[in-house]
């Protein structure tokens, strides 16, 4: 709450609040005129009662400042206190509503002044002055023995009781004005703090929604890349092979075109699964990062077979005792191996060999795809594989793993990912 009060002010207020204060001052003025007339008729001060023009002046002096209480609250409080004291000293026949005007003025200082130190000082000065006046009045009363009846048999002497009642009433009166003003200020600060927090939460929700949309786009792009890049790369390699041998070796060309057909069918099927899952997401269904396909460790041998079909040597080796791993980890492992194998087919050269290894560790699995990068095609174009590398790093980071991507010291390229299973 302190961060909201610092540099924050309730003042100035708008024309609506100023109109409300003017109406309040008018109502108090009418009320003061009525009560002053009635008390004057009763003869509260007897022969010492102030003349009508003095009473009229004091009515204006007490009521008019309230119209400006939220423009200059501390000034209004001081003027109201002086008008209150003058009303009493001049024997104006009004002893009820002037208490309300002073209360409202003191309350406004506590409820609306942003400079809390000055607000405290002004109220202490006014209250201290009023109590000084009370004590002086009581002292003069003690000096007049006939002011109250003398009852020696009373438990509490009459003037002592009268003094205590006056002090208690003033404590309650000024304490109530002080407390009500401070509570109103605290409530305003809490409301402002809530407004700021609500605005911050709304802004945070907008940022979160935008981030979620961005993440979803990245997920879809990554899935499209995984599904399309691998199969299209194989289709391109096999179509090129078929074109080169279609005249002299029709059977080999037919075999290559069969691989193209199978790869196209598989790609279409995986795209269909992915689009179906995206529709489930739109309808509020649950989906995981790997739901658009049946990717998993069980399909790892397919990758080596695809490499061999593309005309490369390849081997798949499993190290350690096979066990069930979380589906998400299995899917990430497959997608990383798939991307790495695709890069071998596309960039490692026509005679490159690809070795795929899956190691089962105590609390993780390790996927490794290495090639020897023989031939002129071994020089990789960094711009063409950037998205694939980004996708692999994102997938590994999503499950809390680590990945190593880069050339090997003895030639070729290596992709090795460590994925936790616990």
Buried (B, 14 or more C-beta within 10 A) or exposed (E): EEEBBEEEEBEEEEEEBBEEBBEBBBEBBEBBBEBBBEBBEEEBBEEEBBEEEBBBBBBBBBBBBBBBBBBBBBBBBBBBBBBBBBBBEBBBBBBEBBEBBBBBBBBBBBBBBBEEEEBBEBBEBBBEBBBEBBBEEBEEBBEEEEEBEEEEEEEEEEBEEBBEEBBEEBEEBBEEBBEBBBEBBBEBBEEBBEEEEEEEEEEEEEEEEEEEEEEEEEBBEBBBBBBEBBBBBBBBBBBEBBEEBBEEBEEBBEBBBEBBEBBBEBBEEBBEBBEEBBEEBEEEEEEEBBBBBEBBBEBBEBBBEBBEBBBBBBEBEBEEEEEEBBBBBBBBBBBBBBBBBBBBBBBBBBBBBBBBBBBBEEEBBBBBBBBBBBEEBBEBEEEEBEBBBBBBBBBBEEBEBBBEBEEEEEEBBBBBBBBBBE
